[in-house]
Amino acid sequence: MAIEEWTTRGLRFLEVSVRMSTAEAAEAEKLLERALRKRNVEAPRFGETKTRAVMTALARDLEL
């Protein structure tokens, strides 16, 4: 498991990556979701990518 925190211009991201076989992926996802729920963290299912969110925030700050 790798966990990275990204911050820029008032945005904060926590990126969690888990590497394993395809056969273990569903169980790993359940365990991760359970661990996040215990900490009152909700993982977004869908939405804009980290890159798009950062670029949008930077463009907004530059008034582009």
N, CA, C and O atoms as a Maestro MAE file, in Angstrom:
{
 s_m_m2io_version
 :::
 2.0.0
}

f_m_ct {
 s_m_title
 :::
 protein
 m_atom[256] {
  # First column is atom index #
  i_m_mmod_type
  r_m_x_coord
  r_m_y_coord
  r_m_z_coord
  i_m_residue_number
  s_m_chain_name
  s_m_pdb_residue_name
  s_m_pdb_atom_name
  i_m_atomic_number
  :::
  1 25 0.848 -1.164 0.000 1 A "MET " " N  " 7
  2 3 0.000 0.000 0.000 1 A "MET " " CA " 6
  3 2 0.892 1.224 0.000 1 A "MET " " C  " 6
  4 15 1.906 1.272 0.697 1 A "MET " " O  " 8
  5 25 0.509 2.200 -0.779 2 A "ALA " " N  " 7
  6 3 1.196 3.480 -0.808 2 A "ALA " " CA " 6
  7 2 0.181 4.576 -0.537 2 A "ALA " " C  " 6
  8 15 -0.911 4.574 -1.105 2 A "ALA " " O  " 8
  9 25 0.537 5.500 0.320 3 A "ILE " " N  " 7
  10 3 -0.339 6.624 0.648 3 A "ILE " " CA " 6
  11 2 0.442 7.907 0.408 3 A "ILE " " C  " 6
  12 15 1.542 8.085 0.932 3 A "ILE " " O  " 8
  13 25 -0.137 8.798 -0.390 4 A "GLU " " N  " 7
  14 3 0.505 10.073 -0.689 4 A "GLU " " CA " 6
  15 2 -0.469 11.204 -0.393 4 A "GLU " " C  " 6
  16 15 -1.651 11.122 -0.728 4 A "GLU " " O  " 8
  17 25 0.032 12.253 0.233 5 A "GLU " " N  " 7
  18 3 -0.777 13.446 0.469 5 A "GLU " " CA " 6
  19 2 -0.315 14.524 -0.496 5 A "GLU " " C  " 6
  20 15 0.881 14.785 -0.627 5 A "GLU " " O  " 8
  21 25 -1.267 15.143 -1.166 6 A "TRP " " N  " 7
  22 3 -0.979 16.204 -2.122 6 A "TRP " " CA " 6
  23 2 -1.707 17.460 -1.657 6 A "TRP " " C  " 6
  24 15 -2.897 17.410 -1.347 6 A "TRP " " O  " 8
  25 25 -1.009 18.567 -1.609 7 A "THR " " N  " 7
  26 3 -1.653 19.841 -1.253 7 A "THR " " CA " 6
  27 2 -1.190 20.932 -2.214 7 A "THR " " C  " 6
  28 15 -0.019 20.996 -2.587 7 A "THR " " O  " 8
  29 25 -2.109 21.768 -2.596 8 A "THR " " N  " 7
  30 3 -1.811 22.923 -3.433 8 A "THR " " CA " 6
  31 2 -2.990 23.884 -3.401 8 A "THR " " C  " 6
  32 15 -4.144 23.459 -3.450 8 A "THR " " O  " 8
  33 25 -2.709 25.139 -3.321 9 A "ARG " " N  " 7
  34 3 -3.733 26.180 -3.441 9 A "ARG " " CA " 6
  35 2 -5.034 25.864 -2.699 9 A "ARG " " C  " 6
  36 15 -6.122 26.022 -3.254 9 A "ARG " " O  " 8
  37 25 -4.922 25.425 -1.464 10 A "GLY " " N  " 7
  38 3 -6.121 25.149 -0.678 10 A "GLY " " CA " 6
  39 2 -6.760 23.808 -0.949 10 A "GLY " " C  " 6
  40 15 -7.769 23.477 -0.326 10 A "GLY " " O  " 8
  41 25 -6.209 23.026 -1.857 11 A "LEU " " N  " 7
  42 3 -6.734 21.696 -2.127 11 A "LEU " " CA " 6
  43 2 -5.892 20.676 -1.361 11 A "LEU " " C  " 6
  44 15 -4.686 20.856 -1.190 11 A "LEU " " O  " 8
  45 25 -6.528 19.622 -0.910 12 A "ARG " " N  " 7
  46 3 -5.805 18.563 -0.206 12 A "ARG " " CA " 6
  47 2 -6.333 17.218 -0.691 12 A "ARG " " C  " 6
  48 15 -7.537 16.966 -0.670 12 A "ARG " " O  " 8
  49 25 -5.426 16.368 -1.122 13 A "PHE " " N  " 7
  50 3 -5.788 15.042 -1.617 13 A "PHE " " CA " 6
  51 2 -5.020 13.988 -0.847 13 A "PHE " " C  " 6
  52 15 -3.850 14.176 -0.513 13 A "PHE " " O  " 8
  53 25 -5.669 12.903 -0.573 14 A "LEU " " N  " 7
  54 3 -5.010 11.733 -0.022 14 A "LEU " " CA " 6
  55 2 -5.178 10.635 -1.059 14 A "LEU " " C  " 6
  56 15 -6.292 10.184 -1.324 14 A "LEU " " O  " 8
  57 25 -4.070 10.211 -1.641 15 A "GLU " " N  " 7
  58 3 -4.109 9.185 -2.677 15 A "GLU " " CA " 6
  59 2 -3.647 7.868 -2.071 15 A "GLU " " C  " 6
  60 15 -2.551 7.781 -1.518 15 A "GLU " " O  " 8
  61 25 -4.489 6.843 -2.180 16 A "VAL " " N  " 7
  62 3 -4.176 5.531 -1.630 16 A "VAL " " CA " 6
  63 2 -4.120 4.534 -2.775 16 A "VAL " " C  " 6
  64 15 -5.069 4.403 -3.547 16 A "VAL " " O  " 8
  65 25 -2.995 3.832 -2.876 17 A "SER " " N  " 7
  66 3 -2.817 2.828 -3.926 17 A "SER " " CA " 6
  67 2 -2.498 1.483 -3.281 17 A "SER " " C  " 6
  68 15 -1.697 1.392 -2.352 17 A "SER " " O  " 8
  69 25 -3.134 0.466 -3.790 18 A "VAL " " N  " 7
  70 3 -2.884 -0.885 -3.296 18 A "VAL " " CA " 6
  71 2 -2.552 -1.751 -4.500 18 A "VAL " " C  " 6
  72 15 -3.299 -1.772 -5.479 18 A "VAL " " O  " 8
  73 25 -1.443 -2.459 -4.434 19 A "ARG " " N  " 7
  74 3 -1.048 -3.350 -5.532 19 A "ARG " " CA " 6
  75 2 -1.232 -4.796 -5.098 19 A "ARG " " C  " 6
  76 15 -0.741 -5.229 -4.056 19 A "ARG " " O  " 8
  77 25 -1.955 -5.522 -5.934 20 A "MET " " N  " 7
  78 3 -2.192 -6.939 -5.650 20 A "MET " " CA " 6
  79 2 -2.759 -7.607 -6.884 20 A "MET " " C  " 6
  80 15 -2.971 -6.969 -7.915 20 A "MET " " O  " 8
  81 25 -2.998 -8.874 -6.764 21 A "SER " " N  " 7
  82 3 -3.557 -9.601 -7.897 21 A "SER " " CA " 6
  83 2 -5.008 -9.193 -8.111 21 A "SER " " C  " 6
  84 15 -5.674 -8.707 -7.197 21 A "SER " " O  " 8
  85 25 -5.475 -9.395 -9.312 22 A "THR " " N  " 7
  86 3 -6.869 -9.089 -9.645 22 A "THR " " CA " 6
  87 2 -7.827 -9.869 -8.755 22 A "THR " " C  " 6
  88 15 -8.878 -9.359 -8.367 22 A "THR " " O  " 8
  89 25 -7.466 -11.096 -8.435 23 A "ALA " " N  " 7
  90 3 -8.326 -11.951 -7.611 23 A "ALA " " CA " 6
  91 2 -8.527 -11.375 -6.210 23 A "ALA " " C  " 6
  92 15 -9.554 -11.627 -5.581 23 A "ALA " " O  " 8
  93 25 -7.564 -10.613 -5.721 24 A "GLU " " N  " 7
  94 3 -7.652 -10.054 -4.368 24 A "GLU " " CA " 6
  95 2 -8.198 -8.635 -4.337 24 A "GLU " " C  " 6
  96 15 -8.411 -8.084 -3.257 24 A "GLU " " O  " 8
  97 25 -8.426 -8.043 -5.477 25 A "ALA " " N  " 7
  98 3 -8.795 -6.629 -5.561 25 A "ALA " " CA " 6
  99 2 -10.107 -6.299 -4.849 25 A "ALA " " C  " 6
  100 15 -10.177 -5.302 -4.130 25 A "ALA " " O  " 8
  101 25 -11.129 -7.101 -5.031 26 A "ALA " " N  " 7
  102 3 -12.435 -6.810 -4.423 26 A "ALA " " CA " 6
  103 2 -12.347 -6.827 -2.906 26 A "ALA " " C  " 6
  104 15 -12.917 -5.960 -2.243 26 A "ALA " " O  " 8
  105 25 -11.644 -7.798 -2.353 27 A "GLU " " N  " 7
  106 3 -11.504 -7.874 -0.900 27 A "GLU " " CA " 6
  107 2 -10.676 -6.703 -0.369 27 A "GLU " " C  " 6
  108 15 -10.991 -6.153 0.686 27 A "GLU " " O  " 8
  109 25 -9.640 -6.325 -1.078 28 A "ALA " " N  " 7
  110 3 -8.810 -5.194 -0.661 28 A "ALA " " CA " 6
  111 2 -9.625 -3.900 -0.663 28 A "ALA " " C  " 6
  112 15 -9.482 -3.072 0.236 28 A "ALA " " O  " 8
  113 25 -10.467 -3.733 -1.660 29 A "GLU " " N  " 7
  114 3 -11.311 -2.538 -1.725 29 A "GLU " " CA " 6
  115 2 -12.257 -2.484 -0.531 29 A "GLU " " C  " 6
  116 15 -12.439 -1.422 0.065 29 A "GLU " " O  " 8
  117 25 -12.855 -3.609 -0.176 30 A "LYS " " N  " 7
  118 3 -13.752 -3.656 0.991 30 A "LYS " " CA " 6
  119 2 -13.012 -3.295 2.266 30 A "LYS " " C  " 6
  120 15 -13.518 -2.526 3.083 30 A "LYS " " O  " 8
  121 25 -11.811 -3.847 2.444 31 A "LEU " " N  " 7
  122 3 -11.029 -3.560 3.646 31 A "LEU " " CA " 6
  123 2 -10.638 -2.086 3.717 31 A "LEU " " C  " 6
  124 15 -10.695 -1.478 4.786 31 A "LEU " " O  " 8
  125 25 -10.248 -1.521 2.599 32 A "LEU " " N  " 7
  126 3 -9.880 -0.110 2.561 32 A "LEU " " CA " 6
  127 2 -11.084 0.769 2.878 32 A "LEU " " C  " 6
  128 15 -10.976 1.703 3.673 32 A "LEU " " O  " 8
  129 25 -12.224 0.482 2.268 33 A "GLU " " N  " 7
  130 3 -13.437 1.269 2.537 33 A "GLU " " CA " 6
  131 2 -13.827 1.188 4.006 33 A "GLU " " C  " 6
  132 15 -14.224 2.192 4.599 33 A "GLU " " O  " 8
  133 25 -13.719 0.020 4.589 34 A "ARG " " N  " 7
  134 3 -14.048 -0.158 6.004 34 A "ARG " " CA " 6
  135 2 -13.095 0.672 6.882 34 A "ARG " " C  " 6
  136 15 -13.536 1.332 7.823 34 A "ARG " " O  " 8
  137 25 -11.812 0.639 6.578 35 A "ALA " " N  " 7
  138 3 -10.832 1.403 7.353 35 A "ALA " " CA " 6
  139 2 -11.088 2.904 7.235 35 A "ALA " " C  " 6
  140 15 -10.969 3.632 8.220 35 A "ALA " " O  " 8
  141 25 -11.437 3.367 6.039 36 A "LEU " " N  " 7
  142 3 -11.725 4.789 5.848 36 A "LEU " " CA " 6
  143 2 -12.988 5.204 6.591 36 A "LEU " " C  " 6
  144 15 -13.023 6.272 7.203 36 A "LEU " " O  " 8
  145 25 -14.034 4.365 6.544 37 A "ARG " " N  " 7
  146 3 -15.283 4.672 7.256 37 A "ARG " " CA " 6
  147 2 -15.046 4.808 8.757 37 A "ARG " " C  " 6
  148 15 -15.628 5.682 9.399 37 A "ARG " " O  " 8
  149 25 -14.192 3.947 9.322 38 A "LYS " " N  " 7
  150 3 -13.880 4.019 10.757 38 A "LYS " " CA " 6
  151 2 -13.278 5.369 11.117 38 A "LYS " " C  " 6
  152 15 -13.386 5.822 12.257 38 A "LYS " " O  " 8
  153 25 -12.647 6.005 10.143 39 A "ARG " " N  " 7
  154 3 -11.995 7.296 10.364 39 A "ARG " " CA " 6
  155 2 -12.816 8.457 9.814 39 A "ARG " " C  " 6
  156 15 -12.326 9.579 9.683 39 A "ARG " " O  " 8
  157 25 -14.078 8.162 9.493 40 A "ASN " " N  " 7
  158 3 -14.995 9.177 8.950 40 A "ASN " " CA " 6
  159 2 -14.469 9.825 7.676 40 A "ASN " " C  " 6
  160 15 -14.614 11.031 7.476 40 A "ASN " " O  " 8
  161 25 -13.854 9.010 6.813 41 A "VAL " " N  " 7
  162 3 -13.374 9.476 5.517 41 A "VAL " " CA " 6
  163 2 -14.167 8.760 4.441 41 A "VAL " " C  " 6
  164 15 -14.227 7.530 4.415 41 A "VAL " " O  " 8
  165 25 -14.770 9.527 3.563 42 A "GLU " " N  " 7
  166 3 -15.546 8.935 2.479 42 A "GLU " " CA " 6
  167 2 -14.765 9.044 1.174 42 A "GLU " " C  " 6
  168 15 -14.411 10.140 0.738 42 A "GLU " " O  " 8
  169 25 -14.505 7.916 0.570 43 A "ALA " " N  " 7
  170 3 -13.768 7.895 -0.696 43 A "ALA " " CA " 6
  171 2 -14.729 8.199 -1.842 43 A "ALA " " C  " 6
  172 15 -15.762 7.541 -1.964 43 A "ALA " " O  " 8
  173 25 -14.412 9.175 -2.676 44 A "PRO " " N  " 7
  174 3 -15.284 9.456 -3.819 44 A "PRO " " CA " 6
  175 2 -15.198 8.340 -4.843 44 A "PRO " " C  " 6
  176 15 -14.111 7.840 -5.133 44 A "PRO " " O  " 8
  177 25 -16.323 7.954 -5.382 45 A "ARG " " N  " 7
  178 3 -16.374 6.908 -6.409 45 A "ARG " " CA " 6
  179 2 -16.054 7.476 -7.776 45 A "ARG " " C  " 6
  180 15 -15.294 6.895 -8.550 45 A "ARG " " O  " 8
  181 25 -16.642 8.610 -8.054 46 A "PHE " " N  " 7
  182 3 -16.470 9.228 -9.358 46 A "PHE " " CA " 6
  183 2 -16.257 10.714 -9.141 46 A "PHE " " C  " 6
  184 15 -16.627 11.253 -8.098 46 A "PHE " " O  " 8
  185 25 -15.685 11.351 -10.082 47 A "GLY " " N  " 7
  186 3 -15.479 12.787 -9.974 47 A "GLY " " CA " 6
  187 2 -14.301 13.199 -10.822 47 A "GLY " " C  " 6
  188 15 -13.743 12.408 -11.583 47 A "GLY " " O  " 8
  189 25 -13.941 14.444 -10.672 48 A "GLU " " N  " 7
  190 3 -12.842 14.929 -11.481 48 A "GLU " " CA " 6
  191 2 -11.514 14.349 -10.985 48 A "GLU " " C  " 6
  192 15 -11.365 14.005 -9.812 48 A "GLU " " O  " 8
  193 25 -10.591 14.256 -11.878 49 A "THR " " N  " 7
  194 3 -9.290 13.716 -11.523 49 A "THR " " CA " 6
  195 2 -8.515 14.728 -10.690 49 A "THR " " C  " 6
  196 15 -8.833 15.917 -10.676 49 A "THR " " O  " 8
  197 25 -7.510 14.243 -10.008 50 A "LYS " " N  " 7
  198 3 -6.659 15.112 -9.206 50 A "LYS " " CA " 6
  199 2 -6.034 16.188 -10.094 50 A "LYS " " C  " 6
  200 15 -5.986 17.360 -9.721 50 A "LYS " " O  " 8
  201 25 -5.563 15.786 -11.259 51 A "THR " " N  " 7
  202 3 -4.928 16.744 -12.174 51 A "THR " " CA " 6
  203 2 -5.899 17.841 -12.578 51 A "THR " " C  " 6
  204 15 -5.541 19.019 -12.566 51 A "THR " " O  " 8
  205 25 -7.125 17.468 -12.936 52 A "ARG " " N  " 7
  206 3 -8.112 18.470 -13.349 52 A "ARG " " CA " 6
  207 2 -8.454 19.408 -12.198 52 A "ARG " " C  " 6
  208 15 -8.563 20.616 -12.406 52 A "ARG " " O  " 8
  209 25 -8.623 18.885 -11.000 53 A "ALA " " N  " 7
  210 3 -8.957 19.723 -9.844 53 A "ALA " " CA " 6
  211 2 -7.860 20.743 -9.572 53 A "ALA " " C  " 6
  212 15 -8.150 21.909 -9.304 53 A "ALA " " O  " 8
  213 25 -6.593 20.313 -9.639 54 A "VAL " " N  " 7
  214 3 -5.474 21.216 -9.393 54 A "VAL " " CA " 6
  215 2 -5.389 22.258 -10.496 54 A "VAL " " C  " 6
  216 15 -5.218 23.442 -10.206 54 A "VAL " " O  " 8
  217 25 -5.503 21.850 -11.746 55 A "MET " " N  " 7
  218 3 -5.421 22.800 -12.857 55 A "MET " " CA " 6
  219 2 -6.557 23.815 -12.799 55 A "MET " " C  " 6
  220 15 -6.345 24.993 -13.084 55 A "MET " " O  " 8
  221 25 -7.749 23.379 -12.437 56 A "THR " " N  " 7
  222 3 -8.891 24.282 -12.305 56 A "THR " " CA " 6
  223 2 -8.645 25.301 -11.201 56 A "THR " " C  " 6
  224 15 -8.914 26.489 -11.375 56 A "THR " " O  " 8
  225 25 -8.131 24.834 -10.061 57 A "ALA " " N  " 7
  226 3 -7.846 25.750 -8.939 57 A "ALA " " CA " 6
  227 2 -6.775 26.752 -9.326 57 A "ALA " " C  " 6
  228 15 -6.904 27.937 -9.019 57 A "ALA " " O  " 8
  229 25 -5.722 26.303 -9.994 58 A "LEU " " N  " 7
  230 3 -4.652 27.219 -10.410 58 A "LEU " " CA " 6
  231 2 -5.166 28.241 -11.421 58 A "LEU " " C  " 6
  232 15 -4.838 29.424 -11.330 58 A "LEU " " O  " 8
  233 25 -5.971 27.791 -12.383 59 A "ALA " " N  " 7
  234 3 -6.534 28.711 -13.383 59 A "ALA " " CA " 6
  235 2 -7.457 29.724 -12.715 59 A "ALA " " C  " 6
  236 15 -7.457 30.900 -13.079 59 A "ALA " " O  " 8
  237 25 -8.232 29.281 -11.752 60 A "ARG " " N  " 7
  238 3 -9.136 30.197 -11.020 60 A "ARG " " CA " 6
  239 2 -8.317 31.259 -10.294 60 A "ARG " " C  " 6
  240 15 -8.658 32.442 -10.316 60 A "ARG " " O  " 8
  241 25 -7.226 30.822 -9.648 61 A "ASP " " N  " 7
  242 3 -6.373 31.782 -8.935 61 A "ASP " " CA " 6
  243 2 -5.731 32.795 -9.881 61 A "ASP " " C  " 6
  244 15 -5.494 33.942 -9.503 61 A "ASP " " O  " 8
  245 25 -5.450 32.365 -11.112 62 A "LEU " " N  " 7
  246 3 -4.845 33.256 -12.103 62 A "LEU " " CA " 6
  247 2 -5.898 34.015 -12.902 62 A "LEU " " C  " 6
  248 15 -5.572 34.829 -13.767 62 A "LEU " " O  " 8
  249 25 -7.185 33.733 -12.596 63 A "GLU " " N  " 7
  250 3 -8.322 34.345 -13.274 63 A "GLU " " CA " 6
  251 2 -8.293 34.100 -14.789 63 A "GLU " " C  " 6
  252 15 -8.501 35.014 -15.586 63 A "GLU " " O  " 8
  253 25 -8.031 32.850 -15.158 64 A "LEU " " N  " 7
  254 3 -8.029 32.474 -16.582 64 A "LEU " " CA " 6
  255 2 -9.386 31.997 -17.020 64 A "LEU " " C  " 6
  256 15 -9.568 31.640 -18.184 64 A "LEU " " O  " 8
  :::
 }
 m_bond[255] {
  # First column is bond index #
  i_m_from
  i_m_to
  i_m_order
  :::
  1 1 2 1
  2 2 3 1
  3 3 4 2
  4 3 5 1
  5 5 6 1
  6 6 7 1
  7 7 8 2
  8 7 9 1
  9 9 10 1
  10 10 11 1
  11 11 12 2
  12 11 13 1
  13 13 14 1
  14 14 15 1
  15 15 16 2
  16 15 17 1
  17 17 18 1
  18 18 19 1
  19 19 20 2
  20 19 21 1
  21 21 22 1
  22 22 23 1
  23 23 24 2
  24 23 25 1
  25 25 26 1
  26 26 27 1
  27 27 28 2
  28 27 29 1
  29 29 30 1
  30 30 31 1
  31 31 32 2
  32 31 33 1
  33 33 34 1
  34 34 35 1
  35 35 36 2
  36 35 37 1
  37 37 38 1
  38 38 39 1
  39 39 40 2
  40 39 41 1
  41 41 42 1
  42 42 43 1
  43 43 44 2
  44 43 45 1
  45 45 46 1
  46 46 47 1
  47 47 48 2
  48 47 49 1
  49 49 50 1
  50 50 51 1
  51 51 52 2
  52 51 53 1
  53 53 54 1
  54 54 55 1
  55 55 56 2
  56 55 57 1
  57 57 58 1
  58 58 59 1
  59 59 60 2
  60 59 61 1
  61 61 62 1
  62 62 63 1
  63 63 64 2
  64 63 65 1
  65 65 66 1
  66 66 67 1
  67 67 68 2
  68 67 69 1
  69 69 70 1
  70 70 71 1
  71 71 72 2
  72 71 73 1
  73 73 74 1
  74 74 75 1
  75 75 76 2
  76 75 77 1
  77 77 78 1
  78 78 79 1
  79 79 80 2
  80 79 81 1
  81 81 82 1
  82 82 83 1
  83 83 84 2
  84 83 85 1
  85 85 86 1
  86 86 87 1
  87 87 88 2
  88 87 89 1
  89 89 90 1
  90 90 91 1
  91 91 92 2
  92 91 93 1
  93 93 94 1
  94 94 95 1
  95 95 96 2
  96 95 97 1
  97 97 98 1
  98 98 99 1
  99 99 100 2
  100 99 101 1
  101 101 102 1
  102 102 103 1
  103 103 104 2
  104 103 105 1
  105 105 106 1
  106 106 107 1
  107 107 108 2
  108 107 109 1
  109 109 110 1
  110 110 111 1
  111 111 112 2
  112 111 113 1
  113 113 114 1
  114 114 115 1
  115 115 116 2
  116 115 117 1
  117 117 118 1
  118 118 119 1
  119 119 120 2
  120 119 121 1
  121 121 122 1
  122 122 123 1
  123 123 124 2
  124 123 125 1
  125 125 126 1
  126 126 127 1
  127 127 128 2
  128 127 129 1
  129 129 130 1
  130 130 131 1
  131 131 132 2
  132 131 133 1
  133 133 134 1
  134 134 135 1
  135 135 136 2
  136 135 137 1
  137 137 138 1
  138 138 139 1
  139 139 140 2
  140 139 141 1
  141 141 142 1
  142 142 143 1
  143 143 144 2
  144 143 145 1
  145 145 146 1
  146 146 147 1
  147 147 148 2
  148 147 149 1
  149 149 150 1
  150 150 151 1
  151 151 152 2
  152 151 153 1
  153 153 154 1
  154 154 155 1
  155 155 156 2
  156 155 157 1
  157 157 158 1
  158 158 159 1
  159 159 160 2
  160 159 161 1
  161 161 162 1
  162 162 163 1
  163 163 164 2
  164 163 165 1
  165 165 166 1
  166 166 167 1
  167 167 168 2
  168 167 169 1
  169 169 170 1
  170 170 171 1
  171 171 172 2
  172 171 173 1
  173 173 174 1
  174 174 175 1
  175 175 176 2
  176 175 177 1
  177 177 178 1
  178 178 179 1
  179 179 180 2
  180 179 181 1
  181 181 182 1
  182 182 183 1
  183 183 184 2
  184 183 185 1
  185 185 186 1
  186 186 187 1
  187 187 188 2
  188 187 189 1
  189 189 190 1
  190 190 191 1
  191 191 192 2
  192 191 193 1
  193 193 194 1
  194 194 195 1
  195 195 196 2
  196 195 197 1
  197 197 198 1
  198 198 199 1
  199 199 200 2
  200 199 201 1
  201 201 202 1
  202 202 203 1
  203 203 204 2
  204 203 205 1
  205 205 206 1
  206 206 207 1
  207 207 208 2
  208 207 209 1
  209 209 210 1
  210 210 211 1
  211 211 212 2
  212 211 213 1
  213 213 214 1
  214 214 215 1
  215 215 216 2
  216 215 217 1
  217 217 218 1
  218 218 219 1
  219 219 220 2
  220 219 221 1
  221 221 222 1
  222 222 223 1
  223 223 224 2
  224 223 225 1
  225 225 226 1
  226 226 227 1
  227 227 228 2
  228 227 229 1
  229 229 230 1
  230 230 231 1
  231 231 232 2
  232 231 233 1
  233 233 234 1
  234 234 235 1
  235 235 236 2
  236 235 237 1
  237 237 238 1
  238 238 239 1
  239 239 240 2
  240 239 241 1
  241 241 242 1
  242 242 243 1
  243 243 244 2
  244 243 245 1
  245 245 246 1
  246 246 247 1
  247 247 248 2
  248 247 249 1
  249 249 250 1
  250 250 251 1
  251 251 252 2
  252 251 253 1
  253 253 254 1
  254 254 255 1
  255 255 256 2
  :::
 }
}
